[in-house]
Amino acid sequence: MSMATFLHYVVLFGAFAISWFLALFCLLPVGFGSPRDPETGAPLHPQLGRKALVASGIAVVLWLIFYGLIQFHIMDL
C-alpha cells in the first residue's frame, strides 16, 4: 500500500470520527424536558445509547456525502 492510499484512508476515517463526535455533541442537550435529579440537576435517564446510535446514523450520512464528493471529483483531497 502506498503512502497516498494510506493517507486517503486516514482522511476518510478522520472525517467519519469528526462527524460522529459533532453529531453526538449536538445531540447531548436534546431531551432537557426529561426528569432530573433534584440535588445535582443531572438527567435521570440521559439515553446516551440512543443518542450514540442516532449520531452514528447522522455520521454515516455525512460521511457518504463526503465520500461521494471525493469520488465524483467535486472535492479533492
Stockholm file with secondary structure:
# STOCKHOLM 1.0

chainA/1-77         MSMATFLHYVVLFGAFAISWFLALFCLLPVGFGSPRDPETGAPLHPQLGRKALVASGIAVVLWLIFYGLIQFHIMDL
#=GR chainA/1-77 SS CCHHHHHHHHHHHHHHHHHHHHHHHHHTTCCTTSCBCTTTCCBSCCCHHHHHHHHHHHHHHHHHHHHHHHHTTSSCC
#=GC SS_cons        CCHHHHHHHHHHHHHHHHHHHHHHHHHTTCCTTSCBCTTTCCBSCCCHHHHHHHHHHHHHHHHHHHHHHHHTTSSCC
//
